[in-house]
Amino acid sequence: MKVKVVTDSTADLPPQLAKELGITIVPVYLRFGDEVYRDRVDISEDEFYQRLLHDPIHPSTTQPSPQDFADVYKNLAQEADGIISIHVSSKLSGTYNSALRGKEVVEKECPIEVIDSQVVTMGLGQLAIVANTIAESGKSLQQVVEEVKQMIPGIHLLGLLDTLKYLALGGRIGKVQALLGSVLSVKPMLTIKNGELVPAGRIRSRAKGIDMLFDFVENAVDIQDLAVVYNTAPDEAQALIERIGNIFPKERIRLARLGPALGVHTGPGILFVALRGRA
């Protein structure tokens, strides 16, 4: 018996890695009109990005239901001393609140702690991985929770988008609205602060954006975890990893793919760097 780790599909954890570590992923729902799919369960990344580019219907996302979480928690409760459930920033999605409601149904059977990560993509994935490592060491649920909470301020993200069009379509533009004025002539850079997507600069070319991602890593201190995330440009992601490999051990860089749950809002051509350290 031990502490089990749950997250959601916006963590972009490589499925094989999640399986090896025993981390449970609750999928976000995708909708193309009347068609509903579970992220990475009923629709693959390749299928999704093809439809995103060519389907006349723009997709939307819906958080997992409280019942989805309750079912997962009930299943894990049979073999766990406790469950830590870590989720996408509550300012970007209702997933955290769904998890809290799901917890209410099951918490008499097993102690459950739900954490608002205040981040997204592999920033969230890194927290799930480190929570699992701490749990594997035999620590209690409260010890795992405390250590994960202490790590949240050390998670830093920087992303290069090809366009803001999809954020605008999905209504998730928020504080990035200021970038829209010159959306056609710039490549937007985004980061996360206090759980919200905020502008991190505007550059004139994709190459300069990739330079910024490299500089972000080069200027960071005490990096514990590092991931490069892409969705439709694997060659660029690999080239960035090779470049970062000159300043950080290449074998410690994780490559992950931005899934449909986030791809709805970012569109194609994404490159993100997620790191745990001091940026």
Helices and strands as residue ranges (DSSP letters): E 2-8, G 9-11, H 15-21, E 24-26, E 29-32, E 35-38, H 45-54, E 60-62, H 66-77, E 80-87, H 95-106, E 112-116, H 121-136, H 141-151, G 152-154, E 155-160, H 165-169, G 174-182, E 187-193, E 196-203, H 206-219, E 221-230, H 234-244, G 250-252, E 253-257, H 260-266, E 271-278
